[in-house]
C-alpha cells in the first residue's frame, strides 16, 4: 500500500507483462502513438524482465482507445491475464478517499480546515504536538504527523483467503486513540501538522473514518455509491466478497512464489480491486473536470482543490491524495500509484493531452535491487510513450 514516487522525467514505479503478447486493441490514427515502439517496450518488459502478468489501458476523455493484457494472472497455474482480470490496486484507493471528502465539502458537511475531532466520536491528539489541530487537509496530503512506524509491526493486518474482520473504526481506534490496543506514541512524529510530508496508510484510514462519521454510513458503501455506481455497473471493488475469486490475479514475490488471496485491515487506504480498463474509465473523471460516464461526480472546483499543493514546504507536488506534477512542456501530470505485496499500480492523466494511462501488474517491484530498478526504468519510458510526454 505504500506509494513509491520515482519521477525522473516521467513518473513513479510499476511493472508489466510477461511471456507472449495476448490481447491488443489498436488506437485511432489521430492519437499519433508510435505503437511499434510501445509494443516492443512492453515485450521487453514481459519477456526479458520476466514480470508475471500485466494489463495496460489508454483512455481519452470519453473512451478506452487502446488496451493490452499479457502474461499470467497466476503463474504456477498458467492462467493468463485477460481484459476481465482483477488486480489489487493498492494505494490508488487513496484518491477515492479524497473524492469522497470533496463531495462532503460540496454538501457543506465537511470543512477541510476544521479539527477532525469535531467529527470523531473520540479525540485524536499528537502527543508530541498536542496544541496543534489535525485537519482533513493534513490527512489528505500526508502532512498530519501520523506515521506508519507501528502499523504492520504489531498485529496481523493481512489475512489469507477472506476479508479482514476488523472494520475501519476498529482499525483507527486501536492504533491512533490513546486507549487503543495498539496505540504507541511512535505512530506520531514530532513534526507540526502541515510542515512535513510523511506517507501514511494509517492517516489515510483515519481520513476515511472521518468520512464514515460524517456520512453515517460505511466508507465502502458511501464511496461506491458516489464513485463506482456512476459507471453503470459493478467494476471497482473494496472487498473480496464482492467479486468471483477466480478473476483475481495473484501477486508474485521476487522469487515468483504466489501470494494467494489475501486482504488487509485498512482496506480504505489500499484494498481496492479492479481491472485496467475499468480503472481507466474511472480516470476519465480527472480528464473531464469531475464528470464521468455522463455524471458530474464532483465539481470542477472540487477537483481543482485536489490538484492544489496545500503545503508546498512539506511537499511540492502532492495535492489531496493526488500527485500534481508540472512537466517541462507546460502540461501537468495528475494521478497516483501504489505498491503492495506482490502488486503495483499506476493511474495518471495529462489533461492537456486529453489522455490517461492505467498500468496494473502482479509482481513485487518496490524493492531496492537491480531487477526492480530495471523494471521501473522501462515503465517510466513506457508511460512517457503512452502519455506523449
N, C-alpha and C positions, 0 to 999 in steps of 0.2 A: 504494500500500500504506500510505501514511501515513493516520493517523486524524486527523480534524479535529472536535473537540468544540465545538459552538456551542450551548450549552444555556442558553437564557434561562429559559423556564418549562418547556419540554418536553425536547427532545433535540438531537443534532447534525445535521450536513449530510446531504443526499441529494437525489435528483431523480426526476421521474416522467415519465409518458407523453407522447404527442404524437398529434395527429390525432384520428381518430374513436374513440369508445368501442368496445371489442372485446367481450371476454367478461367476464361478471359472474355471480357466484353471490349468492344472497340469504341473509343470516344469519337465524336463527330470531328470533322476536319477543322472546324473553326477554333477548336481548343489548342491547336498547334503544338501538341505534345510530341516529343521525339519518342515514340513508343518502342522503337528498336532499342534505344538506349535504356529505357525503363525496364524492358523485358530482360535485357542482358544483365542489368544490375541485380534484378530480382533472382534470375537464375544463378548468379554468382553467390548470392546470399543463401539460396536454397541448397545448391549443390556443393559449393566449396566451403562455406561457413557452417553448414550442417545444422541449420535451425530445423527442429522437427516439423512445425506447421505454422501457417500464417494466412491471414486474409487482409486484403487491402481494398479500399474503396475511395473513389474520387467523385466529388459532387460539385455541381454548380448551385445556384440559388434554388433551383426547382426540382432537380432530378439527379439520380446517380448516372454519371456519364461514362464510368469505367469501373470495373472491379475485377479482381483476380483472387482465386483461392488456390493454395498449393500445399504440398507436404502432408503430414499426418496429424490428425487430431489426437490420436492415440498410437504412438509409435510402435509399441510392443504388439498391439493387435492389428496393425497396418490399416487402421480406419482413417480414411482420407478426410482432409478439410474440404468442406463444400460451402455454398452460399448460406446454408442454414446452420452451420456450426456456430455454437455459442462459446464465447471466451469470457474469462473473468477480466473485467475492465479496470480493476484496481482503482487508483486514485481519480480516474475520470468520474467516479462517483461524486467527487467534491464540488464540481460546478453545479450539480443538481441541488446541493445544499444552498449555494448562493442564489440560484434562480428561484428556489422556493422562498428564501428570505426576502428577495426583492418583490415577490408577489405580496407578501405580508406588509412590506413597506408601502406598496401602492394602495393597499386597502386601509392604510392608516393604523395598522395593528402592531407594527414594529418600528422602532426608531433605532437606526444603526449605531447611534452615538449615546444611547442610554445604557446605564448599568444593567448588565444581564441579570443581576439579582432582582431587578424589578419584574422579571418574567418567570423566575425559577421558584420552585417550592422550598428550596433550601439555598443557603448562601455559599457562594464560591469566592474565596479570598486567596490571593497570592501571599503566603506568609512572609515572603521577602520584600514585598511591596504592598503592604496591607492598606495603605491610604489611597492607592490608585484603583480606579474602577476598571473593569474589563468590559468591553463593549462587543457587539456583534461585528463591528467593522474590524476590531482587533482579531477576532476569531477567524473571520473570513479572509484575512490577509496574512495569517500565520505570524502575527505580531503580538499575541496576547500574553506571552511569557510562559504559557503552558508548553511542556515538552513531552517527549516520548521516552524519557530516560528510564522510567519504571515500566511503562507499557511493554507487554510481551515478555518481561523477565520475571514476573511474579505470579502469573496464573496462565492457564492454558487458553489463550484467546482464540485458538484454532482447533476445530474438532473435525473428525473424518465422517463422511457418509451422511450427514444430516445438517440441518440449520442449527446454529448455536442457540442454546436455550436462554441465554442471558439477553434481556431486552435492552434497549438503548438507555432507559432510565437507570437500570441496574448497573450497566457498564459505567456510565458517567458518575453516578453517586459513589460507586465502590472505589473509583480512582481519584476523584477530584474533591469530593466533600470530606471535610476533616474527620468525620466519623466513619468514613468508608473502610471496607475490609482491606483494600489495597492502597489506602492513602499513604503517601510519602511526600514529604516536603521537596524531595528531589524531582517530583513531577513539575515543579515550578522553577523557573530560572530567576535570577536576581535582576533581570532587565525590566525596566518600566514598560508597561504596555505601549506599543507604538514605536519603540526605539530599536528593536532587534527582530530580525526575521529568523524564526525557529520553526521549521516544518514540523507539523504535529498532527497525527491522526487522532490523538486524544482531544485536542482542541476542536478539530473538525466535528467529532462526535458530540461534543458539548454544543456546538452551533446547531446541529440537527436536533438535539434535545430541546433547545430553546424554541425551535420551530414547533416541536410537538406540544410544548406547554402553551404556546400562543394559539395554535390551531385546534387544540383539544382533540387531536386525533394522532395516530401514529405517523411518524415521519414517512415511512414507506407508503402508506395509503395517501397521505397528503401530496407527496411528490409525484406519485404515479398518476393520480387524478389530474394534477396540474400539467405535468410534462409529457408523460408517455401516452395517455389516452388521446392526446391531440393527433397522434399519428394514425389513429383509427383502428389499432389492433394492439394486442399484447406483443411487445417486441423487445423491451428492455426490462430486466427482472432483478429484483433485490434479493430474492431467496431461492434456494434450490428447489423448494416445493412448488415453485411457480412454473417450472418447465420440465419437459422429459429429460431424464438423466442421460439418455443416450445421445443427446445433441451436444453435450458439453465436451469441449476439448480438454484433455488432461494437461496439467502443467508438467514440465520436464526440468529436472535438475541438470547441472553441468555435466554429470556423467550419464545423462539420458534416462535415468530411472524416472518413473512417473509419480506424480503427487497423488493421483487418485482424486476422488471427490472430497472436498472439504469446504468449510465455511468459517467465518470469523465473527467474533462477538460484536465488533464495531462496524457493522455492515454499512452504515451510512457513510463512513469515510473511505471504504474500499471494497464493498461487497456487491457492486453492480455487475450484471452479466448482460451480454448481448452479442449480436452479430455485427460484422463490419459494415454491411450495407444499412442495417437499421440505425446504427450509431451515426453513420454518415448522413442519413436522412434527418436525424435529430440535429446534427451540427448545422443544418441549413438555418436554424434559428439564429445562429451567430452571423450569418450572411444576410439576413432579412430583417434586421432591426427588431428581433424578438418575435418574428412571425414564423410559423412552421405549419406546413400542410394546411394552409388557409386559415389558421387560427392564430390570433395575437396572444401568445402565451404570456409574455411580459412586454412592457412598453419599450420603445427605443431608448427613452430616457433612462429606464432602469438598466438596460444593457450597457449604455454609456457609463453609468455609475460603476458597473462591474469592471469595465475596462480601465478606469482611472487608477492611478497609483496612489493609494491613500497615505502611505508613509514612505516617501522616496528615500529618506535617510536610512530606513531599515532595509528596504529592497526596492531597487529602481525599476523592476519590471513585473511585479506581482500585484495584480488588482485584487478583486474579490473572488477568490478561487478561480482565477483566470489569469494566465500569463499574458502580458501585454508587451510586445517586443517590437520596437521600431526597426525597420530594415533600411539598408543604405539607399534603396531606391526611393524612399519616402513612404512606402507602403507599411502596413502593420501586420504582424502575426499575432493571432489570438488563439488560445486553446489551453490544453492541459495534457499531461502524460502520466502514466502510472507504472509502477513495478511492484509485483508481489511474488511470493514463492512460485516459481515456475511459469510466470506470465509477464507480459508487458503490453502496454497500450499507448496509442497516440491519437489525439483528435485536435487538429489545427486547421485554421482557416485564414485566408488573406482576403478580406472584403474587397480591396481594390482590384484584385484579380477575379473576384466572384468565384472563388474556388476553395474547396475544403478537402482534407485528406484524413482518412482513418486507417491506422495500421494496428493490427492485433496479432499477437504471437504467443506461443506456449513454450517458452524456453527461459531459463534463468540467465538474464543478461546484465544485471545491475552490479556485477562483481568487478573488482579492480584487477583484472587479469588480461592477458594479451588477446585471448579469444573474444571476450566481451568488448574490448576496445575496438577490435576489427569490425565486429558486428555493428557497433554504434556508429563507427565512421561511415560504413556503407549505408546505413539507414539515414544518416544526415544527408548524404548525397542523393539518395532515393527521394526523400522528402523534398529536397530542393528541386529535383527534376519534376516531380508531380505538381508542386505549387508554383513552379516557374519563378523561383526567387534565387 
